[in-house]
Amino acid sequence: MLLAGYTFRNLCRARELLAESPDEHLSVKYIAREVAISPYHFIRQFEAVFGMTPHQFRIQSRLDRAKLLLAMGERSVTDVCMEVGFSSLGSFSDLFTRRFGSSPSAYKRHARTMVQVPGNFPQELFPGCLSLMGALPASAFRNFQEARPSLLR
Amino acid sequence: MRIKLTSLMVDDQDKALKFYTDLLGFRKKHEFPAGAYKWLTVISPEGPEDIELSLEPNANPAAKTFQKAMFDQKIPLAAFEVGDIEKEYARLAAAGVVFTTKPTRMGPVTIAVLSDTCGNLIQLYQPTM
């Protein structure tokens, strides 16, 4: 599929609207209208470009924000759940666990042991470019020439 | 000093592996668990086996901001050379891949730009000289 320039811009704008309104007060149908694409084509084109439906993108944005709030450590899990727009603690916890591999409370506990200065997150929580390589044991590499020298000491 | 490894940030490593192998045709080289994420690299079946592309999680909020800004400005974050760009364009478009630029002559190369569904625009190019 070849996207016209204006459709590309509209889909980028829709992504912003979805991220800015995580609590669903702007429906997907409303956002489709806002960017002048029929709801059917909007969902189809959004998924083809971003690899997830608008609804899935919105859930992901909420969970990413929840993760950040939990890492900051100042809010309870229930507070964070409400803050990012979930009304059920159970479904929030379930979705969070499926996406990040640990429950919100376990993640919060883990983050608390790592974050010394609020707002200053260690790489293990939010890895940066190529930083994952530093977290691997030397045994993870097929031969030692592939490993960073610092891992071999 | 040699270039043997470069990286792309992706919003979901499993989805990225599927796209880069099933659709683009790369081959998985490494996949090791690293905490909540993975050390994941692919290689080209047509290229040297020791030149790897790492598909990294864009979990860092700064990385997300950068990736989104580049995408919104239609700037590709990587470029891959192909032998026949018209053929690749037809094959990938038929498989449902979205292009923002169809094969277009740009001086010494013909380029096309696609969305990798993981937050990046990728340029394909074929040298024409």
Interface residues (C-beta under 8 A of the other chain):
Chain A: M1 L2 L3 G5 F8 C12 R15 Q45 A48 V49 F50 G51 Q60 D64 L68 F100 G101 S102 E124 F126 P127 G128 C129 L130 L132 M133 A135 L136 A140 R142
Chain B: L5 S7 M9 D11 D12 K15 F19 H30 F32 A34 G35 A36 Y37 K38 W39 S54 E56 P57 A59 N60 P61 A62 A63 K64 K68 F71 D72 K74 A93 G96 V97 V98 F99 T100 K102 S115 T117 C118 G119
